Amino acid sequence: MQSVFTLVIAGELLALALVLADTGLYPLDWEQLGMVSFLVQWIVLLSAALLCPLRNFLANHSLVLAGFLSFSLILCVSVFVSVCAEWLIDSESGFDAWQVATNLVLTAIFAGIVLRYFYIQQQLRAQEESELKARIQALQSRIRPHFLFNCMNSIVSLIGSDPDRAERVVEDLSDLFRASLAEPGKVPVKHELSLCRQYLSIEQIRLGNRLQVDWQVEELPESVTIPSLLLQPIIENAIYHGIQPRSEGGTVEISANARDNRFTVVVRNPLPKVRDSSGSETIAPSKPGNRVALENIRHRLAAYYGERAVFEARILGDIYETEISYPV
């Protein structure tokens, strides 16, 4: 729709320029402007209507051939519309071949300019998409699980006592790293939540009863998607910076819903506390690496959704809360 709107505006500006060049600004010949606009818009819209269904066909050929075919089609449309206009509108004054030729030359000039403009625009869009994909891939490649060696130790300890459970941990770890190495893109939210459950099952082996998980996930439509491995690093931070430093452990709360055409997920975890010299408890300072992962997630959301995405990390008393929201 944006391209069609651009074509209509460009066509109308062209018609106005042709009339001004012919009759001047004052007095403006509104009748001639209407006739020229009618002719130009028919050429513009009919050419667009014929080129759109041919996009796949043209994409399978070389750039030179595709450009030549598109240019030739527009010229044929110009001749057809001009001839029809001569017969229907100027039937009393007779058929003017020179007017048809004039329309053809003008169409050739401006069609070349417009086709060149759309080609450059398409090249810029392709370059932006390529740069965006590379940027997202670079951001995703930084988000790697920090628990690999701890996980290996857990597997080693389970091999002798519970080999079946050790096998499940290996399978869960394999799924996590397969997702980490996959091409960046969006996946169904249910798939991302499943990976998070696998990650949490691995961490629960290491932390035992110190780690409790409270899932508050509403029924989500299949169409709701999320950037791959966006939620797992947030849960990992909740465990690494919130649960692990606490000797008594704690509960990680994960809530997700899709309402009013927006998907929202919130992760909460208790903050570790330390005793000062007076014996009172204060919230322990966060580790430096916490902000790095959160900034990566913020950049990925901005790359996919721009300013429509909301990403907030805040401290509410002794609870650390991370919220993500974006349109679906």
C-alpha positions as CSV (number, residue, x, y, z in Angstrom):
1,M,0.0,0.0,0.0
2,Q,2.9,2.4,0.8
3,S,4.4,1.8,-2.7
4,V,1.0,2.4,-4.4
5,F,0.4,5.5,-2.4
6,T,3.9,6.7,-3.4
7,L,3.1,6.0,-7.1
8,V,-0.2,7.9,-6.9
9,I,1.5,11.0,-5.3
10,A,4.4,10.9,-7.8
11,G,2.0,10.6,-10.7
12,E,-0.1,13.5,-9.5
13,L,3.0,15.7,-9.0
14,L,4.1,14.7,-12.5
15,A,0.8,15.7,-14.0
16,L,0.9,19.1,-12.1
17,A,4.5,19.7,-13.4
18,L,3.5,19.0,-17.0
19,V,0.5,21.3,-16.8
20,L,2.5,24.1,-15.2
21,A,5.2,23.8,-17.8
22,D,2.6,24.0,-20.6
23,T,0.2,26.8,-19.3
24,G,2.0,28.4,-16.4
25,L,0.9,28.9,-12.8
26,Y,-1.7,31.6,-13.4
27,P,-4.3,31.1,-14.5
28,L,-4.0,27.3,-13.8
29,D,-5.9,25.3,-16.3
30,W,-7.8,22.9,-14.0
31,E,-9.5,21.2,-16.9
32,Q,-6.1,20.3,-18.5
33,L,-4.8,19.2,-15.1
34,G,-7.8,16.9,-14.7
35,M,-7.2,15.3,-18.1
36,V,-3.5,14.9,-17.6
37,S,-4.0,13.5,-14.1
38,F,-6.5,11.0,-15.5
39,L,-4.1,9.9,-18.2
40,V,-1.1,9.7,-15.8
41,Q,-2.9,7.8,-13.1
42,W,-4.2,5.2,-15.5
43,I,-0.7,4.6,-16.8
44,V,0.7,4.4,-13.2
45,L,-1.9,2.2,-11.6
46,L,-2.3,-0.1,-14.6
47,S,1.5,-0.6,-14.8
48,A,1.6,-1.4,-11.1
49,A,-1.3,-3.8,-11.3
50,L,0.4,-5.7,-14.1
51,L,3.9,-5.7,-12.5
52,C,2.8,-6.9,-9.1
53,P,1.7,-10.4,-10.2
54,L,4.9,-10.7,-12.2
55,R,7.2,-10.2,-9.2
56,N,8.1,-13.8,-8.7
57,F,8.7,-14.3,-12.4
58,L,10.9,-11.3,-12.6
59,A,12.8,-12.3,-9.5
60,N,13.9,-15.5,-11.2
61,H,15.7,-13.6,-14.0
62,S,18.7,-11.4,-14.2
63,L,18.5,-7.8,-13.1
64,V,19.0,-6.5,-16.7
65,L,16.3,-8.7,-18.1
66,A,13.9,-8.0,-15.3
67,G,14.4,-4.2,-15.7
68,F,14.0,-4.4,-19.5
69,L,10.8,-6.4,-19.2
70,S,9.4,-4.0,-16.6
71,F,10.4,-0.9,-18.6
72,S,8.9,-2.4,-21.8
73,L,5.6,-3.3,-20.0
74,I,5.2,0.3,-18.8
75,L,5.8,1.6,-22.3
76,C,3.2,-0.8,-23.7
77,V,0.7,0.4,-21.1
78,S,1.5,4.0,-22.0
79,V,0.8,3.4,-25.7
80,F,-2.4,1.5,-24.9
81,V,-3.8,4.2,-22.5
82,S,-2.8,7.0,-24.8
83,V,-4.5,5.4,-27.8
84,C,-7.6,4.8,-25.8
85,A,-7.6,8.4,-24.6
86,E,-7.2,9.6,-28.2
87,W,-10.2,7.6,-29.3
88,L,-12.4,8.3,-26.4
89,I,-11.6,11.8,-25.5
90,D,-10.3,13.5,-28.6
91,S,-12.4,11.5,-31.1
92,E,-13.8,14.8,-32.6
93,S,-10.4,16.2,-33.4
94,G,-9.1,13.0,-34.9
95,F,-6.4,10.6,-33.9
96,D,-3.1,12.4,-33.0
97,A,-0.2,10.0,-33.4
98,W,2.3,12.7,-32.3
99,Q,0.5,13.1,-29.0
100,V,0.8,9.3,-28.5
101,A,4.5,9.5,-29.3
102,T,4.9,12.4,-26.9
103,N,3.3,10.5,-24.1
104,L,5.5,7.5,-24.9
105,V,8.7,9.6,-24.6
106,L,7.6,11.3,-21.4
107,T,6.6,7.9,-19.9
108,A,10.0,6.4,-20.9
109,I,11.8,9.3,-19.1
110,F,9.9,9.2,-15.9
111,A,9.5,5.4,-15.8
112,G,13.3,5.1,-16.0
113,I,13.6,7.5,-13.0
114,V,10.9,5.7,-11.0
115,L,12.3,2.2,-11.7
116,R,15.7,3.4,-10.7
117,Y,14.3,4.8,-7.5
118,F,12.6,1.6,-6.5
119,Y,15.7,-0.4,-7.4
120,I,17.9,1.7,-5.1
121,Q,15.2,1.6,-2.4
122,Q,15.0,-2.2,-2.6
123,Q,18.8,-2.5,-2.5
124,L,18.9,-0.3,0.7
125,R,16.1,-2.3,2.3
126,A,18.0,-5.6,1.5
127,Q,21.2,-4.1,3.0
128,E,19.4,-3.0,6.1
129,E,17.8,-6.4,6.5
130,S,21.2,-8.1,6.1
131,E,22.8,-5.7,8.6
132,L,19.9,-6.3,11.0
133,K,20.2,-10.1,10.8
134,A,24.0,-9.8,11.4
135,R,23.4,-7.6,14.3
136,I,20.8,-9.9,15.9
137,Q,23.1,-12.9,15.3
138,A,26.0,-11.1,17.0
139,L,23.8,-10.2,19.9
140,Q,22.5,-13.7,20.2
141,S,25.9,-15.2,20.0
142,R,26.9,-13.4,23.2
143,I,24.1,-15.0,25.1
144,R,25.6,-18.3,26.1
145,P,24.7,-20.4,29.1
146,H,27.3,-19.8,31.9
147,F,26.5,-23.1,33.6
148,L,28.2,-25.5,31.2
149,F,30.9,-26.7,33.5
150,N,28.4,-27.0,36.5
151,C,26.1,-29.0,34.2
152,M,28.9,-31.3,33.3
153,N,29.7,-31.9,36.9
154,S,26.0,-32.6,37.6
155,I,26.0,-35.1,34.8
156,V,29.1,-36.8,36.1
157,S,27.6,-37.1,39.6
158,L,24.3,-38.6,38.2
159,I,25.9,-41.2,35.9
160,G,26.6,-43.6,38.8
161,S,23.5,-42.9,40.9
162,D,20.8,-42.1,38.4
163,P,21.9,-42.8,34.8
164,D,18.4,-42.2,33.4
165,R,18.3,-38.7,34.9
166,A,21.8,-38.0,33.6
167,E,20.6,-38.9,30.1
168,R,17.7,-36.5,30.4
169,V,20.0,-33.7,31.5
170,V,22.2,-34.4,28.5
171,E,19.2,-34.2,26.2
172,D,18.0,-31.0,27.8
173,L,21.5,-29.5,27.5
174,S,21.7,-30.5,23.8
175,D,18.3,-28.8,23.1
176,L,19.5,-25.6,24.7
177,F,22.7,-25.4,22.8
178,R,21.0,-26.4,19.6
179,A,18.7,-23.4,20.0
180,S,21.7,-21.2,20.9
181,L,23.5,-22.2,17.7
182,A,20.4,-21.9,15.4
183,E,19.8,-19.1,13.0
184,P,18.4,-16.0,14.8
185,G,14.7,-15.5,14.4
186,K,11.4,-15.7,16.1
187,V,10.0,-18.9,17.5
188,P,6.6,-19.8,19.1
189,V,6.4,-18.6,22.7
190,K,5.5,-22.2,23.7
191,H,8.8,-23.4,22.3
192,E,10.8,-20.8,24.2
193,L,8.9,-21.6,27.4
194,S,9.7,-25.3,26.8
195,L,13.4,-24.5,26.5
196,C,13.2,-22.5,29.7
197,R,11.6,-25.5,31.5
198,Q,14.5,-27.7,30.3
199,Y,17.0,-25.1,31.5
200,L,15.3,-24.9,34.9
201,S,15.2,-28.7,35.3
202,I,19.0,-28.7,34.8
203,E,19.5,-26.0,37.4
204,Q,17.2,-27.7,39.9
205,I,19.6,-30.7,39.8
206,R,22.5,-28.4,40.9
207,L,20.6,-26.3,43.4
208,G,18.1,-28.8,44.7
209,N,15.3,-27.5,46.9
210,R,17.0,-24.1,47.0
211,L,15.4,-23.4,43.7
212,Q,11.6,-23.2,43.4
213,V,9.7,-22.2,40.3
214,D,6.2,-20.7,40.1
215,W,4.8,-20.7,36.6
216,Q,1.8,-18.4,35.9
217,V,1.4,-18.8,32.2
218,E,-2.0,-18.2,30.6
219,E,-3.2,-20.1,27.5
220,L,-1.3,-18.5,24.6
221,P,-2.3,-18.5,20.9
222,E,-0.1,-20.5,18.6
223,S,0.5,-17.3,16.6
224,V,2.4,-15.6,19.4
225,T,6.1,-15.6,18.8
226,I,9.2,-14.4,20.6
227,P,12.9,-13.9,19.5
228,S,14.8,-17.1,20.1
229,L,16.5,-17.4,23.4
230,L,15.2,-14.1,24.7
231,L,13.6,-15.4,27.9
232,Q,16.1,-18.0,28.9
233,P,18.9,-15.5,29.7
234,I,16.5,-13.5,31.9
235,I,15.7,-16.6,33.9
236,E,19.4,-17.5,34.1
237,N,20.1,-14.0,35.5
238,A,17.3,-14.5,38.1
239,I,19.0,-17.7,39.3
240,Y,22.6,-16.6,39.0
241,H,22.1,-13.2,40.7
242,G,19.1,-13.9,42.9
243,I,18.8,-17.5,43.9
244,Q,22.3,-18.8,43.9
245,P,23.8,-16.3,46.4
246,R,21.1,-17.0,48.9
247,S,21.8,-19.9,51.3
248,E,18.1,-20.5,51.7
249,G,17.4,-20.2,48.0
250,G,14.2,-18.7,46.7
251,T,11.4,-18.8,44.2
252,V,11.5,-17.6,40.6
253,E,8.1,-16.4,39.4
254,I,7.4,-16.5,35.7
255,S,4.1,-15.0,34.4
256,A,3.1,-14.6,30.7
257,N,-0.1,-13.5,29.0
258,A,-1.3,-12.2,25.6
259,R,-3.9,-9.4,26.0
260,D,-4.9,-6.4,24.0
261,N,-2.7,-7.5,21.1
262,R,0.4,-7.4,23.3
263,F,2.5,-10.2,24.7
264,T,3.8,-9.6,28.2
265,V,6.2,-11.8,30.3
266,V,7.4,-10.9,33.8
267,V,10.2,-12.7,35.7
268,R,10.6,-12.1,39.5
269,N,13.3,-13.3,41.8
270,P,14.3,-12.5,45.4
271,L,17.4,-10.4,45.9
272,P,20.3,-11.7,48.0
273,K,21.0,-9.8,51.3
274,V,24.2,-9.2,53.3
275,R,24.7,-8.2,56.9
276,D,26.6,-5.0,57.6
277,S,28.8,-4.3,60.6
278,S,25.7,-3.4,62.7
279,G,24.1,-6.8,62.0
280,S,21.2,-5.4,59.8
281,E,20.5,-6.9,56.4
282,T,20.8,-4.9,53.2
283,I,20.4,-5.9,49.6
284,A,23.6,-7.1,48.1
285,P,25.0,-5.2,45.1
286,S,24.4,-6.9,41.7
287,K,27.3,-8.5,39.8
288,P,28.7,-6.5,36.9
289,G,27.7,-9.1,34.3
290,N,24.0,-8.7,35.0
291,R,23.7,-5.5,33.0
292,V,25.5,-7.0,29.9
293,A,22.9,-9.7,29.3
294,L,20.0,-7.3,29.9
295,E,21.5,-4.7,27.4
296,N,21.8,-7.5,24.8
297,I,18.1,-8.4,25.3
298,R,17.2,-4.7,25.1
299,H,19.0,-4.3,21.8
300,R,17.4,-7.5,20.3
301,L,13.9,-6.2,21.2
302,A,14.7,-2.8,19.7
303,A,16.0,-4.6,16.5
304,Y,12.8,-6.6,16.1
305,Y,10.1,-4.2,17.4
306,G,11.6,-0.8,17.7
307,E,10.0,1.7,20.1
308,R,6.9,-0.6,20.4
309,A,8.7,-2.9,22.7
310,V,8.9,-2.3,26.4
311,F,11.7,-3.7,28.5
312,E,12.0,-2.8,32.2
313,A,14.1,-4.1,35.0
314,R,13.3,-2.7,38.4
315,I,13.7,-3.4,42.2
316,L,10.5,-3.7,44.2
317,G,11.5,-4.0,47.8
318,D,13.5,-7.2,48.0
319,I,12.2,-8.5,44.6
320,Y,13.9,-8.0,41.3
321,E,11.4,-7.8,38.4
322,T,12.1,-7.9,34.7
323,E,9.2,-7.2,32.3
324,I,9.0,-7.6,28.5
325,S,6.1,-6.4,26.4
326,Y,5.7,-6.1,22.7
327,P,2.9,-6.1,20.1
328,V,1.7,-9.4,18.5
